[in-house]
Amino acid sequence: MKGPRLLLAALTGVVLLLAPARPASADPDSFSADLDVAVRVAERYWSGKIVGFRPISRIVPYRFDGELSCGFQPIPVRNAAYCPIGDFIAYDVNWSEQVYEQVGDAFVFYLLGHEYGHGIQQRLGIQYQFTIHQELQADCFAGAYIGESVKVGDFSIETGDLDELRDGLFSVGDPPDEPWFQEGAHGSAAQRTASFFDGYDRGLEACDLPATLRNG
């Protein structure tokens, strides 16, 4: 009997320069403050899209290989993951803060958006045969969450941000020689970029979300 598939997002090297619209009291240089904003906006966004929405139970930082597990599968460092057992998102806090400082605060919004997307898939019972389709939909969900939140003023962007976002997404694609059907495949650079920006531009309509499970 196989254990649950652990959905990991390989985000090293992402260059995201979106600027969140923060409450006046939030510290603009604080990773934890931005993560709190990202979670609140994600909960508000998905509660308006999914009938009977239930927020992710926990967002859990970790620092070492094997410190956290999803079932019997250890979660590696330099990564983030959604685990359906316990319904939590885990992230390597050392790695996340390092990337956050190097490439900008919007890293946290893509990281959270992608992993939250896996939680949405779990809630809706969406399970593709190949991981590449699971991952590309999570990228689309992340794009929809960011794009639609920009439209309503929960996030703000500056000139040039989308070009840098596109460059960063392009850098995290699978190697050209990785088979698309391989377990753990996330998609080519072009596929991941297209999926994210389809969601960003067109919202959930682009993400193959069952219409019967949306509000309205």
N, C-alpha and C positions, 0 to 999 in steps of 0.2 A: 504494500500500500504506500503510495507516494505521499510525501508531506506537501503542504501548501507551497505554491510557487512564490518565491520572494521576488517582489518587483523592485528592482534597483534602478536608480537614475545615475548614470555616469556623467557627472557634470563638470569634471575638472577642465579648467580653461575657459569656461563660459564668461563672456564679457557682456554684462548687463548694466546699463547705466540709467534705468528708469529712476525717477525720484518720487517716493511716496508722498502723498498729501497727509501730513501727520497732525495729530492734535498739538496744540501749542505747548503742552507740557512735555512732549516726548523729546528725548535726546537725539539729535540728528546723526550722531556718530555711534549710536549704540546698536549693535547687532540684535540684542535681545529686544530692544524697543521696536525695531523694525520687524522682527519676527512676530511680536505681539500684534502689530498692525496688520501684517500679512494674514495671520490667522483670523483676526476679527473680520477683515474684508472678505476672506474666503467663505467664512460662515455666513456672512450677510449675502454674498453673491449666490451661493448654492441654495440657501434657504428660499431665495426668490425664484429658483429654477426647478427644484426637485420637490414633488409632492411628498410630504411627510419627512423632509430632510432631517437627518440626525448628524450632528457634528462629529468629527473625528474625536475619539475619546481622549487621546493623550498625544502631546508632542514631546519627545524624549531625547535629550542630548546624551551622547556617549563619547568616550575618549580612547578606548582601547579595543583591539580585535577581541571578539568573543565576550565583551562586556555585556552585550545584549544579544539575544537570539530571537528569531522568528520561528516558533516551534522548536525544532532541533537544529535549525540552520543558523550559525553565527552570522551576525551582520558585520561586514568588514569595515575597517577605517577608510577614510577618504571617500565617503559616500553618504547617501541618504536612501531611506527605504520606507515604504508603507508595508506594514505587517497586518494581515487580516486576523491573525490570532492575537487577540487583545486590542485590535483596532487602533493601532498607534503608528505615528510617523516618527522614525528615529533619524538623527543626523549626527555625524561626527562634528562635534562643536569646535575642536581645534582646527580642522580642515575648513569648515564652513566660515569661521571667523577670519582665517587667513585669506581665503578667496574673497570674502566680503571686503577686507581692507585693500586688497590688491586691485579688484576690478570694479568695485562700486556697490552701493547698497541694494540695487535691484536684483543682485544674485539671489537674495533670500526670497524674493517674490516668485522667481521662476522655480527655484528649488521647492518651495512650499506648494506652488501651483501644480507642478508635475506630480508630486507625491499625493497631494490631495485628490488629484485626478484618479489615481489608483484607488483611493478610498471610495470615490464616487462609483467607479466600476464595480467595486465589491458590493456597494449598497444596491446597485441596480441589477446585479447578477450578470454583468457583462464579462464574458470569458471567451476570448478568441482562441483558436487552435494554436496560433503562433505568437510568440512574445512580441515580435515586431509590431503586430497590429495593436496589441495592448499598449505598447510604449508610444506609438504614434498617436493613438487616441489621447493618451495622457498629455502629450505635448499639445495637442489641439485644445484640450480642456484648459491647460495652463494659459494658452494664448487667449482663449475666450474669457477666462477669469480676469486676466490683466487688461485686455482690450475693452471689455465692457465696463470694467471698473474705472478705466480712464474716462470713458464717455460720461459716466455719472459723477465724476469728480472725486472718486475715492483715491485714485492715483493721479499724478501729473507727470508729463514728460516734457523734455526740452528738445530743441532743434538738434538733429543728429543722433538722438537716442535710438531710434528705430534702426538706423544703419549699423550702429554698434551692436545692437541686439541681434541683428541678422548675422553679423560677422561672428559673434560669440556662439550662436546656435550652430552655425556651419562648422564650428571647430569640434563639436562633440559627436559627430556622426561615427558610425561604425567604420572600421578599416575597409577599403575597397574590396579586399579579397574575402571578407566575411560573408558567408551564405546568408541570404535573407531569412531562410527557414531555420537557422541555428537557434537552439534554445538560448535565450538571453539577448538575442539581437534586438537592437533599438531602432535601426534604420540608418540609411545613409545620411550624409550631411544634407543633401538636397531634400530628402524625404522629411527629415526632422524639421528643417527650416520651413518647408512648405506647410507641414501640419500645424506648426505653431502659428504661422501667420495666417493660415486659413481661419483658425479660431480667433485670432486677434482681429481680423478684418470682418468676419461674418458671424462671429459668435458661435453658439452651440449648434446652429444650423449646419455648420461645416463639419461637426464632430461625430456624426452618426449616433447621436443620442436619441433613444426611442421617444417619439413625440408624445406618446401616451403617458410618459413619466415626467412630463414637464408641467409646470403650472400654466394656466391660461390656454 
